[in-house]
Amino acid sequence: MNEFIAIDFETATYLPNSAISVGLVKYRDYKVIDTFYSLIRPPELYVRPDFTDIHGLTVDDIRDAPNFGQIWYDRISEFIGTVPLAAHNAPFDIKVLRATLEHYGVPLPELWYFCSLALARRVWPGLNSHALTALGKKFNIVYDAHNALADAKTCGKIISLCLADRAEKPLAINEALLEVGIGMKALKTNQT
């Protein structure tokens, strides 16, 4: 079975543990089967004005939101299970995930992830830009950029465009990625 979860975070500041929203979209055989979105109250109740200009979220939006530790245990952990994660520019989102889990004392789960930006660069090397907004425009994907759920959905659509029609038979996501020369990485650095 081909399954992955596209994840996206928006943050309040440059600190990686300052997540203020998360979007997760579960794909099976390149089709959306479930979504999850939540605002998050960061450790410090502050949002940089220039970040608000990007994602539109303010302190008033997140004041009464649950913290990430609550969301992780109440919803996200069960939603993800052991399904691999994907993010566009994964180093950013994975850094946010690791830092936020660490801040709340949550042990890193044994999960794998991959980067849709690296995948898009491999599949479409001739494009001028592989930014999510540029790919959305190129492939007529209309979405609300910098909304965590919309970004996660668009990330999954880009992955689907990259991989869905490449094999004669359906492949597991790790096999499909390997066919184009992209590997998965472990969330826990000592995981093999």
N, C-alpha and C positions, 0 to 999 in steps of 0.2 A: 504494500500500500504506500502511496505517495502522500506524505503528510508533513506539514511544517506550519509554524506559527510566525507570522510577521509581527514584529514589535517595534514600537516607536515611543520615545519619550520627548517631552518638552520640559525645559528646566527654567528655574527662577533666576539663576546666576551662573557664573562660570564653574562653580563647584559641582563636581559630578554627583554628589548626593542631594542636589537641590531639585529633584524631579517634582514637577507640579501637575503633570498629566501623563497617562500611559494609555496606549491603544494596542490591543492585541487582536489579530484576525487569524483564525484557524482555517487552513486550507487542506482539503483532501482531494487528491487527483485534480489539483489546480482549480478547485471550486471552493468558495467560501462556505463553511459549514457552521461557524460560530464567531461571535465578536465579543469583546469586552473593552469598556472604556471607563476610566475614572479620573477625576481630579484628585490631586494629592496635596496634603499639607506638608510642606518641606520642614526640615528641622528649624530653620529661621523663617519667620513669617515676613518675607520680603521678596519682591520681584523687581529686578532691574527694569527701569523704564524702557531701555532699548530692547530688552527681551519682550516686554509687553508689546512693543511696536511690531515684533516679529510674529508672536503667536496669539496676541490679543488677551492673554490672561493677566488678571490683576490680583492683588491681595484680597480684595472682596470676593473674588471667584473661589479662592482656595481656603479662606478663613475657617470654614466649618467642614472642610474635607477631611477624610481619614488620613492618617499617616501611612507611609508605604508598608511598614511592618504589619499594620492591621489589614491592609488590602492584600498583601502577600498571603497571609495565613487564611483570610476569609474567602478569597476568590482566585487570585492569580496562580498560586501553587497548584491547585486542583485543575484549573483551566489548562495549564501547560502540561502537567503530568511529566512525561518523558519525551514529548514531541520536540524535535529540533527547532531552534529559533532562527529567524532571519531578520536582518535589518539593513536598511540602505545607509551605508557608511557605518557598518557594524562596530568598528572600534569605539565610536562615540556612545551608541546605545548600550553596548556591553559594559563600557566603563561606568555609565550611569547605573546600570543594573547591579554590578558588583559593589560599587561604592554605597549605594542605597541599602542593599542587603547588609553590607558590613556595618553601616551606621546603626541599623536596628538589631544587630547581633544575630542575624539570620544566617545559618550556614549556607555556603554556596551549594546549590543543587548540582547533581551530576547531569548536566545538559550539554548539548552540542549546539553550535550556531554556525551560520555562514553569512556572507556579505553580498547583498544584491547589487551593490555598486561594483564590486570586483567582478561579479558575474556579468553585469551589463557591459563592462569594459572588455571582457573576454569575448562575449558574443557579438558585440557591435563595436569593434575597435575604431571604425572610421567616423564615429559621431564626434562632433565638436565638444559636446558636454554630455556627461553621464549623471548630472545632478537629477534628483527625483523630479523637480519641476520641469526640467528640460525633457526628460524622458516622457513625462506625462503629456507635455505639449506635442512631442513627436508622434506619440501613439494615440492621440486624442482621448486621453484619460482626463476627464474634468473632475477636479477635486479641490478641497479646501486646504491648501498648502499650510503646513505648520499646525494643523489640528492632528493630534497624535493618532486618532483612529483613522482619519482620512489618509494620513501618511502611511500607516501600516497597511491599509487596503491597497494603496497604490504600489507599495513595495511588493506585495503579493502578486499584483497584476503584472508587474515587470518580470518577476520570477517566472510566472506562468508563460508570458510571451517568450522568454528566453528558452524555456525547457519543454513546454507541453508537447510540441510537435516534433521533437528531435529524435525520438526513439520509435522503433516499429512496435514495440510492446511497452506497456507502462512499466516504469522503473521506480524503485524506491528513491527518495529524494537524494540520498547520498550517492547512489549509482548514477543518477541523472547529472548531478554536479560533477562527478568524476569524469563523465563523458566529455565535458567541456573544460576539464582541467582545473576545477575548483574543489577544494577540500573543505571539510568542516573542521572547526576548532572546538576545543573543550572550554567550557565556562570555568571549570576548575583547572588551574594550570598543571596540576599533577595528575590529571585524568588521562588515561591512555585509551 
